[in-house]
Amino acid sequence: MNTKDFLRLGVPLGAATRRATDFVARFILGGGDKSRLHEEVAAIVANPSAFLADDLRKNFAKALLNAPPPPRAEPVKYYQWGEGLDHEAVMQMEKACLLPVSVAGALMPDAHVGYGLPIGGVLATENAVIPYAVGVDIACRMKMTVLDIPVRDLDQKQDRLTRAIEAETRFGVGAKFKERRTHDVLDADWSVSPITKQNKDKAWSQLGTSGSGNHFVEFGLFTAHGPIASAGESKELPVGTYVALLSHSGSRGTGAAVCDHYSKIAFNQFPDLPSELKRLAWLSLDSQEGQEYWNAMELMGQYAAANHACIHRHIAENLGATVLLDLENHHNFAWKEKHVIDGVEREVIVHRKGATPAGAGVLGIIPGSMATPGFFVSGKGNAESLNSASHGAGRAMSRKAANEKFNWKDVNRLLRERGVTLISSGLDEVPMAYKNIREVMEAQRDLVTVLGQFDPKLVKMAPAGERPED
């Protein structure tokens, strides 16, 4: 018998096929009847548990029990928003929908290539979580606070605003505070996984920092198109234009350590996954590792929120400002949600990697770039998108391509034209490296309603040369 014969009998590729070959060889060497091989293999495939005590057949049986379910012959149904999306990003989505644990998907108009699942990819799975479908920067999120600062201060007191940003957060890989911040998240249970327990002190030192990559802290003009209230609040911000502080960052080094540890465990559990699906290896939520990862992810969500809370609180205090409105949302996260799949409502795990929750009435922030507007939105609860929307404009090119294509003379001219002051950044984050945010928003009109607009005026990102953490 050869590999093709094994596949026809339902033997998965990889370790199971190798053990099947060993079994056949030992069966024949032991004087077994060759004419019965097909029957023998079929019987073990049909009920491997029945042969675990059989010395001749147990290794083959164990390999069958440990084999990952085979990929689907056809991808599960997913919907796509936007035209002309990067082909590789679309193919990543197609491959993710071949996973045996996948049940539905969606691809947002800001989509571009990521690790495993594309950025802008939304994937629903059954009782399984995929570390790389959540992302390396677990619980990366947006936060905006509207402040009672006069609009004229954006021009007349720009140095004061710059000093506040630089005093109250830190940028760069490994950035931390010598005088550490405090927050209730430090009182949470950090022993939910060995990785969070080991990294608690590091997380404390980085509390309130911003990191690198596409992370930023910026002041700008926020225009409320109608009265707006923070989630759970009754007091509304009236229509008008205000000074607002906007930040984008995640769970820093500890979140990355959680992803690294549990993605490796997932890889090792499924060594025979096809190479193109390797980065989509999953953890069952019935397993200890799956529960550890889930609890660690939830903790990183709290920690990322605490980072933003510290940044905004300390900058507001530095300026002696009062917060008039407070808005925020996660991306790079997984949620347990109920969705109708194939006509039946069921609980699934929805991964939003670089995608914003957009259930009916759910508030979110979708930024553009350092020189293009961001939008404050309310979700429409589109079932085909799994209640999701884009998390930004999305990259139009790689970081390497941006560094090679652009120069600061042209970038600075554009920033002056847009009335934007840049404190620091690398060329890989300039506006031209991103898609047109207005086209992205137009492509998802059926996903969100725009309630307000944020126009950046004073922007700080990690300086050039820092390894991106996004």
N, C-alpha and C positions, 0 to 999 in steps of 0.2 A: 504494500500500500504506500502511496505517496501523499504529499501535502494536499493535492487537489482532492484525493479520495477522503482525507480527513475533513476538509472544509465541507464537502458534500454531506458528510455525516453530522455536521454541526460542531466540529472541534475548532475552537478559536485559534487564531494565529498566536505565535509566541510560545510561552512555557508549556501550554497545554498540547500544542502540536509536537513539541520536542519530547514531552513525556509519552505521547501516543506512539511516537517512533520507537522510543525505548521499550515500551510495552510490547509492540509487535515483534521487535528483535528477540526479546526475552521469551515471548510466547512460542516463537518458532524454535529457538534454541532448546527450549524445554520439551520439545516434541509435540507441540500443539498442532492441531489440524489447520492448515492454511486456508482451507475452504470455509472455515468458521470465523475468520478474522473480521469480516464485515459485521457479522452478527455480534461478535464479542465487543467490538468498539462501540457499536450502536447501543448495546445494553449499558455500557459504562456511561456513555453520554446521556442516556435517558435518565439514569438514577445514580449519579456518582457516589452519593452518601452510602449506598448499599455495599460499596466495595472498599470502604476505608480500612477494614480489618483484613483485607486480602493482600498478602505480601506481594503478589505479582501485579496486582491492579491498583494498589492504594496510591502510588505516586501519581499515576495518570488521573485518578479520581480527585486527588487533592488539587492538582493543577486545574482541573475543570471547575472545581468549586471556587478557586481563587481568581479565576480569569475574569477580567472586566466584561460586562455585557458588550456585545459587538455594536459598532456604530450603526445607526439607522441607514437603510438603503437610500432613503430620501430625507432631506432636511425637514424638520417640523416647520409649520407655516410661520412666516414672519413678515412684517410690513416695513416698508422703507419710506422715509421722507427726504425730499431733496433730490435734485438732479445732478448728474455728473459726479457722483461720489467716487472716491478713490477705489479703484478695482480691488486692490489688496484688502482694503477694509471690508468691502462687500464679501469677498471670499472668506475672510475671517468669520464674518457673521454666518455665512453658509455652513462653514465647518462646525461652528459652535452648535448650530441647529441639528447637526448629525449625532450629537451626543445621546446616548441612550437615556440619560436623565433629563434631557431638554424636553419641554412641552410647548413652548411658544417663545417668540422673540420679536424685537423691533429694532430698527436702525434709525438714529436721529440724523437731522440734516447737517450737523457739525462733525459727522463721523470721519475718523482717520485712523491709521494703523496703530494698534496697541500691542501689548503682550497678551497672547491668547485671544481674549475678546477685544474687538476694536473699541477705541474711545468713541462714545456715542452709542455703544451697544447696550441693549436691554435684553436680558435672558431670564426666562422663567424655567425653573427646574423643579423636580419632584423630590422632596426630602433630601436634598443634597446642596452643598454650598461649594463654590469654585473660587479658591483664593485669588486666582488671576482674573476672574470675572468681576471681582470686587475692586482689585487694583492694588498696586504697591502702596500708594498713599491712602490708606484706609480712612474713610470718612472725610476726605477732602471736602471743604464746604465754603459757602459764601455767607458773609454777614454784612449788613448795612445798618448804620445808625444815622438818623437825621438829627442834627445838632442845632441849638439855638444861636448859632454864630451868624453874624451879618454876612450876606452874600459878598459884600465889598471886601471882606477880609481875605477872600481867595486871591485877590490881587494885591491889596494893600498890606496884608500881614502874612505874606507867603513864607517869609523866613521863620516866623513864629510857628506856623503849621509844620514846616519842614523839621524844625527842632523837636517838635512834639512827636512826630513819627519816629525820628532817629533815636529819641530818648526812650521810647516806650515799647519798641519791638526790636528784634534782631533778624538780620538776613544772612543767608549762607549755610552751606552744609555744616552740620554740627554746631550751629549757632546756639548760644545759651546765655543765661543771665548769671553774673557773679552774685548779685543780690537777688535771690530767687523770689518768684511770684508765689502767691498763695491762692488756692481755690478749693472748693469742697470736693472736687474730683479726686484730690489726694486722699480723701477719707473713704473712697470706694474700695471694693475688694479687688486688689491687684493680684491676688493669688488664683484668679480664675484660670490662668495658664502659667506654665513655668516661664514663658517668655515675658509676659507682662510683669511677673514678680521680679525677674532678673533686671528688668529695665525701668523699674519704677523711679529710681534715683535719677537716671538719665532723663526720663520724662519730666520729672520735677524741674531739673535744670533747664529744660527747653520750654517750659510752660510760658506761653505768651510770645514765643518766637514765630517767625514766618517761613524760614527755610529758603528754598531756591526754586529754580525752574520757572513755571508760570505763576508762582505765588506773588501776591502784591498787597500793598496797603496804599490807598490813594484817597485824596479829597476830591470832591467834585460837586457839580450842581445836580440836585435831584428835583425833577419836576413831577409833581403829583397831578395826574389828569383828573382825579376825583378824590373824594375823602377816603383816607386809608387808615386802617387800624392794624396794630400788631396782632398776631395770632392770639386769641384768648382775651384780648383787651377790648373794652367798649369805647374808650376815648379815641377819637379820630384825628388824623392830621388833615387840616383843610387843604383844598386845592391851592397850589402855589409852587414857587421855586425856593429851594432851601440848600444849605450846605450839608453835605452828607459825607460820611466816612465809609469806605467800602474795602473789605479785605477778602482774600482768597488764600487758603492754606489748609493743611490737614493735621495728621497725627504724628508728623515728624519722624525721628529715628525709631521710635518704639513701634509705630504702625508699620514701618518698613520691615522691622525685625519680625513682627508677627507674620506678615505676608511671606517673608523668606522661609521661616521655619515651617509653616503649615503647607506651603506650596510644595516644599521638598517631601514632606510626608505624603502628600497626595500623589506626587510623581512616583514615589517608591511603592505605593499601593498598586499602581497600575503601570508596571514597567513595560507591558506589551501594548499599550495604547499606540495607535499609529502616530508617527512622528509629528504630523500636522495637528494632532489633537493633544500632544503631550502637555502643553501649557494650559490646557483646559481640564486637567485632572481634578477630580472632585473629592470631597469628603462627605460621607453619609452622616446625616444628622442623628442617626442611631448609634454612631460610634463615639468613643471617648474623644478621639481627635477632632471629630466634627463638632462636638459640643464645646470643646476647649476653644477651637477657632471662633465659633459663633459668639461665645461669651467674651473672648478677647476683642473681637470686632465691635461688639456693643460697647465695651469699655473704651475702645479707641474713638468711638463716636462721641462719648461723653468728654473724652480728653480733647478732641479736636474742637468741640464746642467751647470747652474751657479756655483753650488757646485764644480763640476769637473774643471771648468774653473779657479776658485780661487785656488784650490789645485795645479794645474799644473803651473799656472802663478807664484804663490808665491814660489813654490819649485824651478822653473827655475831661478827666480830672486835671491833667496837665494844663489844659486850656481853660479850665473853670467853666466848662460848657455843660448844659443840661440836654439829656437825650429826649427827643420828641417822638421818635419812632424807632422801633427795633425789629429788624427782619433778618431771617437766616434760613438756610436749608443745606442738607447734605447732598453730595453725590459720592461715587465710589463706595457703595454700601450695598447690603442685601437686606431685604425686608420680607417678613412673612405676611403675605397678602392673599385675599380671596379674589380669584378671577374666573370667568367662565371660559373653560377650555373644552373645545369640541362639544359645546352645548351643555356642559355640566360645570356648575360652580365648584371649585375645589381650592384648597389652600396650597399655594406654591411659594417657592423662594424666588423673589424677583431681584436680580442683580442689575444695578444701574451703574455702569462703568462710564463715568463722564456723561451722565444723564440726570436730569432733574425730576424729582417726583412732581407729577402734574395731575393728581386726582382732582375731582370737581371741587373748586374753591380753595385748593391748596396753594399757598403763596410761595413764590420762588424768585430768585434773582439769576438772570442770564447775562453775563458780562460780554462785552465785545473785545476790545483791546485797549492799550494805553491811550489811544487817540480816537477811539470810536465808542459810541454809546453802549451802555448796558441797559437792560430792561427789567423792571419789576413786574411780575406777571401773576396771574391767577390761573390755575389749571382748569381745563374743561372736562377732564375725566374721560378721555378718548380710550375706549376699551382696546382698540387695535394697537395702540402704542403702549399698552399695559400701564396706562396712566403716567406717561413719561413725556419729557421734552428734552431739547438739547441743554447742555450745561454751559455753552458759550458759542463763540463763532466757529471754533475748530481750526486747527492748523491747516494752512494751504500748502505747506512744504515742511521738510524736516529741519531740525536745528542746524545741521551741517550745511544744507542748501542755503538757509537764511544767512548764515555767517559768511558764506562765499559770495552771495549775490548782492548784499546791501552794504552801505557805508554810512558812517555817522553824519557826513555832510548832507546827504539827501534826507536822512531820517530827521535830523534837527530842523531842516527847512520845513518838513511836513508838520512836525510838532509845533513850530512857531505859528504856522498857518492855522492850526487847530486850537491854539491858545493853551497848549499843554506844557507844563514844566516837568522835566524828567530828572529826578534826583539820582537814580542809578538804574542800570539794566544792562543786559547783554544784547548784541545784535540779533540773537536768535529769538528775541521776544518783541521785535519791532512790529508796528501795525501791519506792514505789508506781508508779514509771515503768516497772517491769519486770513480766513475767509471773510467775505462781506457779511457783517452781522445782520444788515437789513434784509439781505437775500435769505439768510438762515431763518430769520423771524417770519418772513413772508411764507417760507416753505412749511411752517408749522402753525399757521393761523388756526387750524382745526384742533390744535393741542393746547394753546394758551391764549388768554386775553391780556393785552398790555395795559397795566394800570399806572405806570410811571416810567420815567427815563432818567438814567444817570449819565452825566457827561464828565469824564475825567478831566481834572485840571492840574493836579499835583500828584505825581506817581513815583513810588519807590518799589523797586524789585531788587533781587540779588545782583551784585555787580558781575561784569563779564568774567568768564573763566570758571564760575562755580558749576559743579556737576548738578544737573537738574534732578530734583526730588519729586516732581509732579508725576 
